[in-house]
Amino acid sequence: MSPITTHILDTSAGRPAEAVRVTLAYKQESGEWIEIGRDQTNGDGRAQNLLTESYDFVAGTYRLEFVLQPYFTAQGVDAFYPSASVIFEVRNPQEHYHVPLLLNPFGYSTYRGS
């Protein structure tokens, strides 16, 4: 399993958000973001394969980008946010970082999960 994982719960529907594209980027010292992984949420709303085992997971700043518009369009829902970005710090690369997204058509929140 990737050292960084996520899942999405659509709180307006009361179920996981399936088939949402998620990209993971790392912020270089220059300030430039480089994409290091991508996945799509499964039927349980989880993206667990953002990084491969061969990736050298290091401390630093990471960004999860959730592409939401196609999900809401497929649900027939008019939503305010076409995407959501969550930027966070990895201080100890020996730990697992689970960053869930609670989602509805007009808002979202996140937290560090377990």
N, C-alpha and C positions, 0 to 999 in steps of 0.2 A: 504494500500500500504506500502511496505517496506520503512524504512527511508533511505536506499541506493538503488538506481536504476541505470540502465544503458540502453543504446541502441547502436546499431551498424549500421552505414551507410557504405555500400561498395561503396566507391567513384569511383572505376573503373567501376562498373556496374550501378551506379546512383540509387541504391535502398537499402532498409534495408537488413541486413544479417539475414536470418531466420534460426532457429534450431542450433544456436551456444550455446554450453554448457558454463555456467559461474559459477564459484565458488567464494565465498566470505570467506576470512580468516581474523582473528584478531591476532595481534602480542601480545603475552603475555609478561610480564615483564622479563621472562627468555630469551626472544628472539625467542621462539618457536612460529610457526604459527599454529593456530588451525582453521579448517574449521568450519564455523558457518552457512553457507547457500549455496544453489545452485539453479539455475534456468536454463531455456533454452529460448533463444530469440523467440518471437512470430513472426507472419507474418509481423508485423511492426518493427521488429528488437529490440523489447523492452524486458527487463527482469525486472519485477516489483515485484517479489515475492522472493527476495533473503533472507529476514529475516521475521520471523513470528512475530506477535504482542506479543508473550510471551517472545521474546528475550529481555534481558535488554541491550538496546543500550547505550553505554558509549563512552566517549572521548577516543581516542587512535589511533593507526595505523592500517589501514585496507588494504587488497590486493584483487583486482579483478583479476581473472585469466580467460582468454578467450581461449578456446580450438578451434583453427582456422583450423587445418589441415582437419578435416572431412568436414567443410563447403567448403573449396576451392576444395577438391577432388570431392565433389558432383557437383560443378560448372564446373569441367573439367579444372581447372586452376592450373598451377604449381606455388606455392607460396614459398616465402623465410622463412616466420615466421610460424612455426607450432602452436605457442601459443603467447600470449601477456599478460604481467603482468602490472598492474597499482597499485602502492602503494600510499596511500594518508593519510592525517591526518584529523581526526574528532576532532574538538576543541569544538564544541557546539552540543551535542547530541539532542538538541531541534530543530535543523534545519534539513532540508531534503538535502541529498547529491545525486545529479544526476551526474554521471560520464560517458559521452558518449565516444565511440570509433569510430574514422573515419579510415576506413580500405581500403587498397588495397593490391595486392599480394606482393608488395615489400616495404611496409611501413605502419605505423599507427601513429596516433596522438590522443591526448585526451585533455580534458579540463573540468572544473567544470561547469556543465550546471545548468539550473534552473528547 
